[in-house]
Amino acid sequence: MTANLKEMTNAELKQHISEHRNDEEAFHAALQELMNRRDPNAPFYPCPIDLTDPEGEMEAIFKEKLEQIERAKKTE
């Protein structure tokens, strides 16, 4: 692989992933680099299929997110 993944921006990495989607090694390396850049403090939202009460729990997540947006608008 000739591309230096560590020097690419996130947008360039996504483009690289798209262009190399059939090259398993290049795809995996670029995806791994992109995933390593994720903020460890970013909120984690579980997959709905893994939840006990998918509808109720997803509704609660959406309501909380909407409330955060509303609070942010009020402080602007």
N, C-alpha and C positions, 0 to 999 in steps of 0.2 A: 504494500500500500504506500503510495507516494504522498498522500495528504497528511499534513500535520494537524491532527484533530484538536490538539490542545490550543492551537493558535486561532482556530476558527471561532467565529461568533456563533451564538445559538441559531441564528437564522441560516448561516452557512452550514452548520451541522445538520439542520433539518433538510436543507436542500441536498446535502451529501447523502443523507439517509434515503431520500426520495430517489435520487439518481442511482443508488446502489442497492435497491430493494431486492434484487435477485442475486446479489453477491453476499452470501450469508456472513462471511468473515468481516467484510467492510461494513455491512449493515450493523452487525452486533457491536463492533468496536465503536462506531459513531454513536449508536444508541446508548451504549454504556457511558461514553464521555458526556453525553447530554444529561443522562440521569444522574451522574456524579455531581453535576452543577446545581442540582435542585437544592433549594433552601431547606435545611433540615428543620427549620422552625415553621415551614409552610403547613397550613392545616391539612390534615389527612381526611379524605372523605371515602368511607368504605364502599365497596361494590354492593349495590342494593340486594343482589341475590344472596349475599352472605349475612344479611341482617335477619333478625328474628321476626320483626314486624316491618317489612320494607316500606310500606306506604306511610306508616306513622313516623318512622325514624327519618325517612327522606323529607317528609313534610316539616319535621322539626329542624332539620338542617337548613332547608330553604327559608323557613321563617327567621331563623337566626341570621342568615346571610342578608336577608332583606332588612332586618332591624339594624344590622351593622351599616348598611348603605344609607338608611334613613338617618342614623346618628351622625354619619360622616357628612351628609348634606346639611344638617343643622349646624354643625361646627364650622362650615365654610363661610 
